[in-house]
Amino acid sequence: NGDIYFQNNQAYQIAKWTLNGTSSVSVTNLSGNCYGLFIDIQNNLYCSIRNQTKVVKKSLDDNNSAEKIITGTNELKQPWGIFVDSNLNLYVADEQNHTIQLFSRGQSKGVTVAGHGKPNGLTLNRPSDVILDYDGFLYIADNENHRIVRVGHNDYQCIAGCNGSGGSTSDKLNKTFALRFDRSGNLYVADEFNNRVPKFSLTTNSCGKFR
């Protein structure tokens, strides 16, 4: 709907700024700081509470609903970015375990879908975000490798920052932090240490395999 959700870290309060609104309104409170926020198709809010090593879920349609832990607290190590697909499966950038974990709907035990050699020898270094495209491909902000990786069909490709080192030129990234698509399929990247947001057109950008 074009609404923006964000957290007031001092109060662990989630607020919403509606499209064309002039001020924000509080929608709920959680038990810790969110390093990733996501709203699913059933209007549930997900929050990765990094320092508590968990991801929680809360309904935005019921003000009295309790916060529910949906990942086992021993499954993750400092989770960061999260993504929930249309089947309500949860993907988590498990930063300190250097993996992307998939928690299928209703399951509290995750499965590694990227990193630690999966798929086809892929190694990640402190991934900080993960998103899916309409074709089911995973896109990963591989933070310490300064690159963006696409995973699908039991293989992977480097999309950007494929030289293996950080930099500030147009073909390099420095600490890839967060990823988002627009409606045309262009990919936007929070290039943290370069203080910029580059855009990549995936239909024209060359992709190379990188380990």
Buried (B, 14 or more C-beta within 10 A) or exposed (E): EEEEBEBEEEEBBBBBBEEEEEEBEEBBEBEBBBBBBBBBEEEBBBBBBBEBBBBBBBBBEEEEBEBEBBBBEEBBEBBBBBBBBEEBBBBBBBBEBBBBBBBEEEBBEBEBBBBEEBBEEBBBEBBBBBBBBEEEBBBBBBBBBBBBBBBBEEEBBBBBBBBEEBBEEEEBBBBBBBBEBEEEEEBBBBBBBBEEEBEBEBEEEEBEEBE
